[in-house]
Amino acid sequence: MSTLSVPLTPELEKFINNQVRSGRASNKADVVRRALTRFSEDEAVRIVLEASQEAKDGKVLRGNLRKLLKKI
């Protein structure tokens, strides 16, 4: 596991400390890891929704992938 040093605004530092103080997180690193996990999940959902919209818009590749690659 690696360590990363990130400058925080006073508001974010206060939020992190409040999460730990209230017992919602075990420590500061837990808050940051959970936030990054959530961000990663949100990105995955965004990508799926974008792909779904592209499919609805007819922006999908159909046919034999090898033949399609030869055309490119």
C-alpha positions as CSV (number, residue, x, y, z in Angstrom):
1,M,0.0,0.0,0.0
2,S,1.4,3.4,-0.9
3,T,1.0,6.8,0.9
4,L,0.0,10.0,-0.8
5,S,0.3,13.5,0.5
6,V,-2.5,15.7,-0.6
7,P,-3.1,19.4,0.4
8,L,-6.6,19.9,1.8
9,T,-8.8,22.9,2.1
10,P,-9.7,23.8,5.7
11,E,-13.3,22.8,4.9
12,L,-12.2,19.3,3.7
13,E,-9.9,18.8,6.7
14,K,-12.8,19.8,9.0
15,F,-15.1,17.4,7.3
16,I,-12.6,14.5,7.6
17,N,-12.0,15.3,11.3
18,N,-15.8,15.4,11.9
19,Q,-16.2,12.0,10.3
20,V,-13.6,10.5,12.6
21,R,-14.9,12.3,15.7
22,S,-18.4,11.2,15.0
23,G,-17.4,7.6,14.6
24,R,-18.5,7.4,11.0
25,A,-14.9,6.5,10.0
26,S,-12.1,4.8,12.0
27,N,-9.4,7.3,11.0
28,K,-8.6,10.0,8.4
29,A,-7.2,7.5,5.9
30,D,-10.5,5.6,6.1
31,V,-12.4,8.7,5.1
32,V,-10.2,9.4,2.1
33,R,-10.2,5.7,1.0
34,R,-14.0,5.6,1.2
35,A,-14.3,8.9,-0.8
36,L,-12.0,7.6,-3.5
37,T,-13.9,4.3,-3.7
38,R,-17.1,6.2,-4.1
39,F,-15.6,8.4,-6.8
40,S,-14.4,5.3,-8.6
41,E,-17.8,3.7,-8.4
42,D,-19.5,6.9,-9.6
43,E,-17.0,7.0,-12.6
44,A,-17.9,3.4,-13.5
45,V,-21.6,4.2,-13.4
46,R,-21.1,7.3,-15.6
47,I,-19.2,5.3,-18.2
48,V,-21.9,2.6,-18.3
49,L,-24.6,5.3,-18.7
50,E,-22.6,7.0,-21.4
51,A,-22.2,3.7,-23.3
52,S,-25.9,3.0,-22.9
53,Q,-26.8,6.4,-24.3
54,E,-24.4,5.8,-27.2
55,A,-26.1,2.5,-27.9
56,K,-29.5,4.2,-27.9
57,D,-28.1,6.8,-30.3
58,G,-27.0,4.1,-32.7
59,K,-23.3,4.6,-32.0
60,V,-22.4,1.0,-31.7
61,L,-20.1,-1.3,-33.8
62,R,-21.8,-4.3,-35.2
63,G,-20.3,-7.2,-37.1
64,N,-17.1,-9.2,-37.2
65,L,-14.5,-7.3,-35.1
66,R,-11.6,-8.5,-37.3
67,K,-13.3,-7.2,-40.4
68,L,-14.1,-3.9,-38.7
69,L,-10.5,-3.5,-37.6
70,K,-9.3,-4.0,-41.2
71,K,-11.5,-1.2,-42.4
72,I,-10.0,1.2,-39.9
